[in-house]
Structures are given as structure tokens and as C-alpha cells.
Amino acid sequence: MIKNILIIEDEKPNADRLKRLISFVNPASSIVGVLESVSESVDWLSKNPCPDLIMMDVRLPDGLSFEIFDKVQIPCAVIFTTAYDEYAVRAFKVNSVDYLLKPIEQEELEQALRVAEQRQQSEQTLSIESLLNHINKKEYRSRFLLPFRDGYKTVLVSDIEYFFSEHKITKAKLQNGSEEVLQQSLEELEEQLDPKTFLRVNRQFIIHIDSITHIHNHFNGKLKIELRKSADVEIIVSREKAASIKSWMDF
């Protein structure tokens, strides 16, 4: 039975509505906490046993909630709640049993809680085959259509060395050294690009795997990435992200 539920939601009206819904559809459960950020969630989960279930918003003030999984182990079931449907595939790569779009309806929550309870009772995770089916169905972006003079031009994703954010503007650095301004944010690109080829290495950069020429050890467990055609660009990877970078490069 789902008894202890943790809510990770930065908007108080949404958190209050979720608490009311949970109280109505599952009155035997207890809300063990309401957290509002990635950092606060990492701290709480590091110091407390994992609850039976986490209701987790995707977009938080200090980043996407997927970053929590990079910093702490979460063995319990997770139900993602969000106003955006673009993160569904990524949600199923982690410990997710359902993905609910806001505003959450009572019937949807009841169904999600039933799935979480069945999972708890059987002590089974989503099968690898199921996850692969979700991932393999994803079609990743292969080109951009950009305004050019009195019309448009195409830029192939394969021609891009890296994406970066500068003064809240997203740009693509091409292999030929030119730059293009894009409408998408790095968060949106992270969902649209093939994760085998592109990786978000920090808040500012998404890089192509073939653009890397060296990875150097840096201070305090950090890494410094050197790009093949942009040696003057300094890209520092945090200690927390270092392991995933090495795994990505060695796959």
C-alpha cells in the first residue's frame, strides 16, 4: 500500500491541489514533505529514507528534476507531473511509473496510484524491453530550418559541433566555424537531439561526441573538455556530471 508520498513541486497552488487530490483518492496516505527545487530534493533524499512514492514536477527553479537522479539513488516509484509532454521518453528512462500532464485529473491520479501500488506489491520495475520500446520510437531532430535573407535555409544537425547559450540566446557552432541563432532553448534541444551523439555537459553547452579531442582532469574532481575545432572554448564539467560524461564517451 502507498502510505508515504513526497511531493516535489515549486508552485504552491499546484502542490496544494495535488495534496487535496491525494487525500481524496488515497486517504490512508501521508505527505512526508513538499520540496521546491533540485538542490532541496537532493538534500532531503540524501538524509531521509525513500518514501513509497514521489510525485515529481519536471521543471524546477534550478533545473530539470531529472538532475536529481544523477546525484542520489531513488529506488522508489516516481510519478512525473508537468505541463509539458516533451519529456515523456526521458521520464521512462528513470524510475517512472506514470507521466501526468497538468492539470491533473482525479481519474488519472487514481490510475497512476494503482500502477504504483501494483509495482510496490510485486517489487518489479519496468522491463528493459518496455523501456527500449519507448526509446527506440523516438525520432530525433536531423536538421533545422532557419530564416535566411528573403527565405529559409537548412542546417544539418550532423554539421554542428556544439550548441551553447549566450545572454539567454541559443546558438549552434558549425563545423565550418560559423554560428547560427536558434529559437529552441538548450532544454528543448536536449530532448530533440540523439543522446548517443549529443550530451548536455553543463548549463551552457550541448556538445557533439565527435567534436571532443581531449578530456582533462580539473580541480576538485571536475573535467575540462577540449574541442577539436574550438580549442579556445573552455568547457568545465562538474564533479557530479563527470561520471556520466565518461560513461557516454566510453559507450
Backbone hydrogen bonds, N-H to C=O, Kabsch-Sander energy under -0.5 kcal/mol:
donor,donor_aa,acceptor,acceptor_aa,energy
3,K,1,M,-0.9
5,I,3,K,-0.5
5,I,30,S,-2.8
6,L,53,L,-2.5
7,I,33,G,-2.5
8,I,55,M,-3.2
9,E,7,I,-0.6
9,E,35,L,-2.5
12,K,10,D,-0.7
15,A,11,E,-2.3
16,D,12,K,-3.1
17,R,13,P,-2.2
18,L,14,N,-2.3
19,K,15,A,-2.3
20,R,16,D,-2.1
21,L,17,R,-2.3
22,I,18,L,-2.6
23,S,19,K,-2.4
24,F,20,R,-1.7
25,V,21,L,-2.8
26,N,22,I,-2.6
29,S,26,N,-2.1
30,S,3,K,-4.2
32,V,5,I,-2.2
32,V,30,S,-0.8
33,G,5,I,-0.7
35,L,7,I,-2.9
41,S,37,S,-1.8
42,V,38,V,-2.6
43,D,39,S,-2.2
44,W,40,E,-2.3
45,L,41,S,-2.8
46,S,42,V,-1.5
47,K,43,D,-0.9
47,K,44,W,-0.7
48,N,44,W,-1.5
52,D,4,N,-1.2
53,L,4,N,-1.5
54,I,77,A,-1.8
55,M,6,L,-3.0
56,M,54,I,-0.7
56,M,79,I,-2.5
57,D,8,I,-3.1
57,D,55,M,-0.5
58,V,81,T,-1.1
60,L,58,V,-0.6
60,L,63,G,-2.4
63,G,60,L,-1.7
65,S,58,V,-3.0
67,E,64,L,-2.0
68,I,65,S,-1.6
69,F,65,S,-0.5
69,F,66,F,-0.8
70,D,66,F,-0.6
70,D,67,E,-0.7
71,K,67,E,-0.6
71,K,68,I,-1.2
72,V,68,I,-2.0
77,A,52,D,-0.9
78,V,95,N,-1.4
79,I,54,I,-2.8
80,F,78,V,-0.5
80,F,98,D,-2.1
81,T,56,M,-2.6
82,T,100,L,-2.1
88,A,85,D,-1.0
91,A,87,Y,-2.3
92,F,88,A,-1.5
93,K,90,R,-1.2
94,V,91,A,-1.2
96,S,91,A,-0.5
96,S,94,V,-2.3
97,V,78,V,-2.7
98,D,78,V,-0.9
100,L,80,F,-3.2
102,K,82,T,-2.7
109,L,105,E,-2.2
110,E,106,Q,-2.6
111,Q,107,E,-2.1
112,A,108,E,-2.4
113,L,109,L,-2.6
114,R,110,E,-1.9
115,V,111,Q,-2.1
116,A,112,A,-2.3
117,E,113,L,-2.3
118,Q,114,R,-2.5
119,R,115,V,-2.3
120,Q,116,A,-2.2
121,Q,117,E,-2.5
122,S,118,Q,-2.3
123,E,119,R,-1.6
124,Q,119,R,-1.1
131,L,127,S,-2.0
132,L,128,I,-2.6
133,N,129,E,-2.0
134,H,130,S,-1.9
135,I,131,L,-2.6
136,N,132,L,-3.1
137,K,133,N,-1.1
138,K,135,I,-1.4
140,Y,138,K,-0.6
141,R,192,Q,-3.2
144,F,155,V,-2.2
146,L,144,F,-0.6
146,L,153,K,-3.3
148,F,151,G,-2.7
151,G,148,F,-2.7
153,K,146,L,-2.7
155,V,144,F,-2.3
157,V,142,S,-2.2
159,D,156,L,-1.3
160,I,157,V,-1.8
161,E,173,K,-2.8
162,Y,173,K,-1.4
163,F,206,I,-3.3
164,F,171,K,-2.6
165,S,204,Q,-1.6
166,E,169,I,-2.9
169,I,166,E,-1.4
170,T,182,L,-0.6
171,K,164,F,-3.0
172,A,180,E,-2.8
173,K,162,Y,-3.2
174,L,172,A,-0.6
174,L,178,S,-2.8
175,Q,159,D,-2.8
177,G,174,L,-1.9
180,E,172,A,-2.1
182,L,170,T,-2.8
189,L,185,S,-2.4
190,E,186,L,-2.3
191,E,187,E,-0.9
191,E,188,E,-0.6
192,Q,188,E,-1.2
193,L,189,L,-2.0
197,T,194,D,-1.6
198,F,194,D,-2.8
199,L,207,I,-1.8
201,V,199,L,-0.9
201,V,205,F,-1.4
202,N,205,F,-1.2
206,I,163,F,-2.3
207,I,199,L,-2.3
208,H,161,E,-2.4
209,I,197,T,-2.7
211,S,208,H,-1.7
212,I,209,I,-1.0
213,T,226,E,-2.8
214,H,226,E,-1.5
216,H,224,K,-3.3
218,H,222,K,-3.0
221,G,218,H,-0.8
222,K,219,F,-2.1
223,L,237,V,-2.0
224,K,216,H,-2.9
225,I,235,I,-2.8
226,E,214,H,-3.0
227,L,225,I,-0.5
227,L,230,S,-0.5
228,R,211,S,-3.7
233,V,230,S,-1.9
234,E,232,D,-0.5
235,I,225,I,-0.9
235,I,233,V,-0.6
236,I,234,E,-0.5
237,V,223,L,-3.1
242,A,238,S,-1.2
243,A,239,R,-0.6
245,I,241,K,-1.8
246,K,242,A,-2.2
247,S,243,A,-2.2
248,W,244,S,-2.4
249,M,245,I,-2.4
250,D,246,K,-1.6
251,F,248,W,-0.8
